[in-house]
C-alpha cells in the first residue's frame, strides 16, 4: 500500500506560479509511474502530466503533458526522497482545480486514470483573474 500526500496548493493570481509536491510513503516509489491529475467543480477528473518510472538516455525519463499545460507545467521526480513535483508557471484561471497525484504499477506513461492504483487526497489550486 502506497500513501501519497500532496502539498503546495494555494491561491495565486493569474500569471503566477506554484510548485506542488507529492510525498510517497514507500521506498518502492521508484517502481511506479507517477501522474498528476486535476478535477474542477462540476467536471470529471482529467490528466495533467505523467512521468515514467524507467529512465532512458542518460537518466532522462519520458513525460506526458495534456495540451493545455504544455510549455507551462513541468513534472519531475526525485526517487531519493520519494517525491513527485509539478512546477506550474503562467497559471490561468482555468487551471483552478483540486490537484491529485497518483501512482501506477503498470508499464507505460499511464494516460488513463484507471491505470493508477494509489491516489492522494488532493490539494486545492485557485487562480484568480
C-alpha positions in Angstrom: 0.0 0.0 0.0 1.4 3.4 -1.1 0.2 6.5 0.7 0.5 9.7 -1.2 0.4 13.2 0.3 0.2 16.3 -1.8 1.1 19.8 -0.7 1.9 23.2 -2.2 -1.6 24.3 -3.4 -3.0 27.7 -2.7 -4.4 30.9 -4.1 -2.4 32.7 -6.8 -3.1 35.5 -9.3 -3.2 34.7 -13.0 0.3 34.6 -14.4 1.8 33.4 -11.1 3.5 30.2 -10.2 3.1 27.3 -7.8 5.0 24.1 -7.1 3.1 21.1 -6.0 4.8 18.2 -4.2 3.7 14.7 -3.5 5.5 12.5 -1.0 5.1 8.8 -1.1 5.2 6.6 2.0 7.2 3.7 0.4 10.7 3.3 -0.9 9.1 1.4 -3.8 8.1 4.9 -5.2 10.8 4.4 -7.8 8.9 1.4 -9.2 5.8 3.4 -10.1 4.9 5.6 -13.0 3.5 8.8 -11.4 0.9 11.2 -12.6 -0.8 14.5 -11.7 -4.5 14.8 -12.3 -7.0 17.6 -11.6 -10.7 18.0 -11.0 -12.5 21.3 -11.3 -16.0 21.7 -9.8 -18.6 20.0 -11.9 -16.1 18.4 -14.2 -14.5 15.0 -14.5 -11.0 14.3 -13.2 -8.5 14.8 -16.0 -4.9 14.0 -16.6 -2.4 16.8 -16.3 1.0 15.2 -16.6 2.8 11.9 -16.1 6.4 10.7 -15.7 7.7 7.2 -16.4 9.3 5.1 -13.7 12.0 4.0 -16.2 14.9 6.1 -17.4 16.1 6.4 -20.9 19.1 8.1 -22.4 21.5 9.5 -19.7 18.9 9.3 -16.9 16.1 11.2 -18.7 12.5 10.0 -18.2 9.7 10.1 -20.6 6.9 12.5 -19.7 3.5 13.4 -21.0 1.5 16.6 -20.7 -2.0 17.4 -21.7 -2.1 20.1 -24.4 -3.5 22.8 -22.2 -0.4 22.8 -19.9 2.4 22.2 -22.3 5.1 24.8 -22.0 3.7 26.0 -18.7 3.9 23.0 -16.3 6.9 20.7 -15.6 6.6 17.3 -13.9 9.6 15.8 -12.2 10.5 13.3 -9.6 13.3 12.7 -7.0 13.4 9.0 -6.2 16.0 9.6 -3.4 13.3 11.4 -1.4 10.2 9.6 -2.7 8.8 12.8 -4.1 6.9 13.9 -7.2 6.7 17.5 -8.3 4.7 19.7 -10.5 6.0 23.2 -11.3 3.2 25.3 -12.6 4.0 28.6 -14.3 1.9 31.2 -16.1 -1.1 30.0 -14.3 -4.6 30.7 -15.7 -8.0 30.8 -14.0 -8.9 27.7 -15.9 -6.2 25.8 -14.0 -8.3 26.2 -10.9 -9.0 22.7 -9.5 -8.1 20.1 -6.9 -4.8 18.5 -8.0 -4.2 14.9 -7.2 -1.0 12.8 -7.5 -1.3 9.1 -8.3 0.9 6.0 -8.7 0.7 3.3 -11.4 2.4 0.0 -11.3 1.8 -0.7 -14.9 4.2 -0.2 -17.8 3.9 2.9 -19.9 3.1 6.5 -19.2 -0.3 6.0 -17.7 -2.6 8.1 -19.9 -5.8 6.8 -18.3 -6.7 7.5 -14.7 -7.9 3.8 -14.5 -4.2 2.8 -14.8 -3.5 4.2 -11.4 -3.5 2.1 -8.2 -3.0 4.7 -5.5 -4.2 8.3 -5.1 -3.5 11.2 -2.8 -6.2 13.3 -1.1 -5.6 16.3 -3.3 -4.5 19.9 -2.9 -6.6 22.9 -4.0 -5.2 25.3 -6.5 -7.1 28.5 -7.1 -6.1 31.0 -9.8 -7.7 34.4 -9.6 -8.1 36.7 -12.7 
